[in-house]
Amino acid sequence: MPMDLSFYYAAVPAVILVGLAKGGMGDALSLIGLPFLALVVSPVQAAAILLPILVFMDMISLVIWRGHGDWTTLKIMLPGALFGIGLGWATSALIPANALRVVIGAVTILFCLRYFWNNFGPAAGQQRPPQGQRRPLATTWASLSGYGSFVAHAGGAPFQIYVLPLQMPPREYTGTSVRFFAILNAVKLVPYFALGQLDTQNLSTSATLLPFAPLATMAGAWCVRRMKPAIFYPFMYAMALIAAVLIAKEGLGF
């Protein structure tokens, strides 16, 4: 287990950033946190160390956001997401993760830029109604979310592409996101164990970082609870845009 201070200088900020994201502050913070840890250990080991912490954070988030969430959205998205995880497990050695990062990043960047153009460009001010549920689109984006979450740690952006246009109240959106990724992370434990990534050394390292998880997660939830929709949605689209740039940048090797 890494015990030198340089490891913890990187690992503690990584856990705090991921915890803020788990509290509802946006996937970009999580994607900023992951490279911190990857500075001192390999990306594969970083993912293995963080996964048990993510599951612990998910448990805290489920308690914080109990009573919030849209079950209709979850029901139509989860089958596709589970299929995506299974596909990622089966093809993880065949499909370059960086290629998927570039595709997800590029699509999400265009999606976010369209939002900012529509809401802050020349045509700003026109009221746009929430989009309705569309099962084919939900299955497509959920599958990509599950696949991207498994092979490239980039599942948040496809989820946001489908769910953000539904224009849920902030608490319902956050509760839906928390439940969706809690289920995905729990399911991912099985293939990660099968691939030998959750060994005793990595699990011991995860345990030393757990104390930082609850405070960061609760801090993120505290911020989201105080955001009005007019602030929440531009913030979330901005977080998605930052996440997309980071995903694409990593995929391109910059």
N, C-alpha and C positions, 0 to 999 in steps of 0.2 A: 504494500500500500504506500502511495506517495506521502511522505511526511515532511518534506522540506517546505519552508515558508513560501517559496515561489509557486508551489502548487496551490496553496490556499489563497494566495494573493489573487489568483485567477479564478479559483473554484468558488469562493464565497460570493464575489460579485455576480458570477454566472448564475448561481442559485437564487440570489436576490432578484435579478432581472427576470428569470423564468417564473419566480413566484409572483411578481407583479403582473406578468402576463396571465398566469393562471387565475389571478384574482379578477381578471376582466379587462386589463389595460391594453390588450392587443398583442397579436402574434409577433409583431416586430421586436418587442422587447425580448421575447424568447429567442428569436433568431440572432439578436445581438448578444445574448448571454451564451449561447452555444459556442461561438468562436472563442470566447474567453477561455473556456475550459480546453478547447482544442489547441490552445497555445502551448499547453504543458503536457498533454497526453494526446494520443492518436485520436482522430475523429470517431473511430469505432469504439474505442474505450470511453471516450467522452459520452457517447450516446448510451453505453451500457451503464455508466455511473449515474447518469441523470434519470434514466427510466424509472427506477424504484422511487426516486425523489418526486418525479412527476406523478406517479400513482398516489403517493402520500399527499401531494398538493391537491390532486383531484378529489381525494376524500374530504379534505378541508373545504374545498370549493363547493362540493355537493351539499355540505352542511350549511355553508354561508348562503347559497343560492337556492336552498330548498323552497319549494313552492313556486319557483319561477322556471319558465321554460315552455316551449311549444312542442307538445307531444306529437302533433300531426307532422311537423317538420322532421322530427327524429324518426318517426315510423317510416317515412318514405326515403330517408337518407341512409339509415343504418344498414340495410341490406347491401346497398352499393358499396358502402365503406368497408364492410366486412369482406366482400368480394375483392376489393382493392388490396386489402391486407394479405389475403390468401394468394392473390396474384403476385404481390410483391415478394412474398416468401418463396413462391415457386420459381420466380424469374430473377431473383436478386443478383444472381451471378451472371445473368445474360444481358440485362439492360443497364447501360451506363447511368449511374445516378446523376451525374453532371448534366447529361442530356435532358433528363426530366426536370432538373432544376431550371435550366434555361427556358424550357417550354412553359413551365408554371410561372416563372418570373415574368416572362414577356407577356403572357395573356393577362396576368393580374395587373401589370403596369398599364396596359391599354384600358382595362376595366376601370381602374382608379382615375386615370386621366379623363376618361369619358365622364365620370361622376363630377370631377372638379370643373370640367368645361361646362357641363349642363347646369351646375349650381352657382358657378362664379364667373362664367364667361358672358358673352353678349346676350345669351338667352336666359340669364339667371332671373329668378323670380317667378317663373312659371311653375305652378304646382304640379307635381308628378305623383299620380296615385301609386300606392304600393302594388307591387306585382303579386299575382296569385301563385298558388302552388302549381308546379308543373313537374309531374313525376319523371318524365324522360330526362329533363334537365337536372333534376335532383339526383337521379341515379348516376348520371354522367359525372357531375362534379363531386358527388360523394365517393364514387369509385376512384377518381383521381386523388381525392383527399386521402383515402385509405392507402392507396398505393404510394403516394408521395410521402405520407407520414412514415411508412415502413422503410422505404429505400433511400429517402433523401431528407427526412425530417422536415418536410415542407407541406404538411397537410392543411395548415391554416388558411392559406390563400384560396384554394378551390372551395373550401367551405364558405368563406366570406363572399366569394363571387355569387354563389346561389342565395345565401341567407340575407346578406345586407339589403338587397333590393326589396325584400319582403317588408322592410321598415317596421320591425317589431319595436315595442317599447324597449329602452336600453336594458332593463332588468330581465325582460323575457329573452332578449337576444343573448345576453350573457349566460343566463341559466341554460338555454339551449346549447350554446357552445360548450359550456362546462360538462354537461351530460354527454354530449357527442364525443368529446375527446377523452373523457374518463373511461367510456366504454372501449374506445379504440386503444388507449394505453393499456388497459387491463388485458385485452385480447392479445396485444403485441408481446406480453410477457411470455406467452407460450412459444412462439417462434424464436424469440431472443434466447430463451433457455435452450431450445433445440440447436441453435447455432453456436452455443457455448460462450455467449457473450456475458452472461450473468454468473460469473464464477465467484468464489469466496473473496478474492482480493477486491474485485470491483464492488461487491455488495458491502464489504467492510468500509470501503472508502465512502460509499453512499451514506452509510450510517453516521459517519462523522460530520456530514454536511446537513443532515436532517434538521437540526435545531434552527437553522436559518429559514427553513421553508414556511412554517406557519405564519410568522410575522410578515414576511413579504407577501404572501397570498392574501392575508387579511388587509394589508395596506392597499393592494390593488383593488380589492372589493370596496373598501372605504371610498376610494376616489370615484369608482363607477357609480356608486349609489348617489353621489352628489352631482352627477352630470345631467344636465337637461338634454333632451334629444337634439336640440339645435347645436349643441356643443359635441355631444357624444358621436353623432354620425360623421361629421367632418374629421373628428379625431380618429375614429376607427378606420376611415378610408385612408387617412394619412399614415396610420400604422401599417395598413395593408400595403400601401405603396412603398414604404420603407422596407417592409419585409420582402416584397417582390424584388426590389433592387438588390437587396442582400442575397436573395436566393439566386438571381441571375448572375450576380457578380461571382458568387462561389462556383456556380456551374461553369462559368467561363474561365475560372482559374485566376481571377484578379485578386 
